[in-house]
Amino acid sequence: MFSNLNNQSKAYLFAGISIFFWSTVASAFKLSLRHLEPIQLVLYSTFFSICVLFILVVYQGKLYLVKNFTRADLKKCALLGFLNPCLYYIILFKGYDALPAQEAMVINFSWPVMLVILSIPILKQTIDIKSFLSIIICYFGVVVIATNGNISSMQFENPFGVFLMLISTLIWSLFWLFNTKNSHDSLVSLFLIFVFSFPFILGFVVLTNSFVIPSIEGIIGSIYIGFFEMGISLVLWQSALKISTTVSRIASLVFITPFLSLIILYLILGERILLSTVAGILLICGGLILQKYFTNKAISQS
């Protein structure tokens, strides 16, 4: 199907598909949360994600690679599975349940900033004053969104929802930082991480007495999220980064996501796009672009 495309064209195609589906998930989250509680949605979405990841592992003939994982590797997969999808998606969905979708989506989009902050103590990296300035700009964008543009009063519309979304960026960043030294196949590793996460999620469901048989709408939402948010999109994105001539040519495309997501939210959910949300997106994207520019400049000068 893609035989006539060169690697870079394939990279753009795979990245474009990922970005499109990631742009729809904010709407999918809100629609699905009308029929399932956050922890229930995590349970069923993770189950369907495990199914699609298993199919992909088998299709690519990589199932035999599981035997290459040592006991220490499997323990690490279990730890990562507890972080994501278990804790991450439970908190993420609770955040989406508490906030308008556009606010939750844009605040969650600030996770690369948290990644930079956490890389200081975990990876022993350093940041200069310019990079620190870009972080301030990003989180000023979060404040603009959280206060609906009423910065002078500093009255947050829903402080608990904002707190949940910021915690979700913390967990997501920790997941990727702890996963940086993984030398195994990325698809097989992702499959095992999700498999190990399922007992944790099921344990939360049992402890909170939250088990229900979902409605058909809940099942459809869970399948969509499991396939396209947790599964296929992430695999395609990893493939795009791997075959692209440079990572930056693909990574820059992610800035399309929040703007496209706002349009889809308006068309599907009818959410009025707030000026404060647009301003917040511009600030966060501006800060991330500056961070990327300063990082690339530092690398080129070293």
Secondary structure, DSSP 8 states (H G I E B T S, - for coil): --TTS-HHHHHHHHHHHHHHHHHHHHHHHHHHTTTS-HHHHHHHHHHHHHHHHHHHHHHTT-GGGGGG--HHHHHHHHHHHIIIIIIHHHHHHHHHHHS-HHHHHHHHTTHHHHHHHHHHHHS-----HHHHHHHHHHHHHHHHHHTTT-TTTT--S-HHHHHHHHHHHHHHHHHHHHTTT--S-HHHHHHHHHHHHHHHHHHHHHHTT------HHHHHHHHHIIIIITTHHHHHHHHHHHHSSSHHHHHGGGGHHHHHHHHHHHHHT-----HHHHHHHHHHHHHHHHHHHHHHHHHHH-
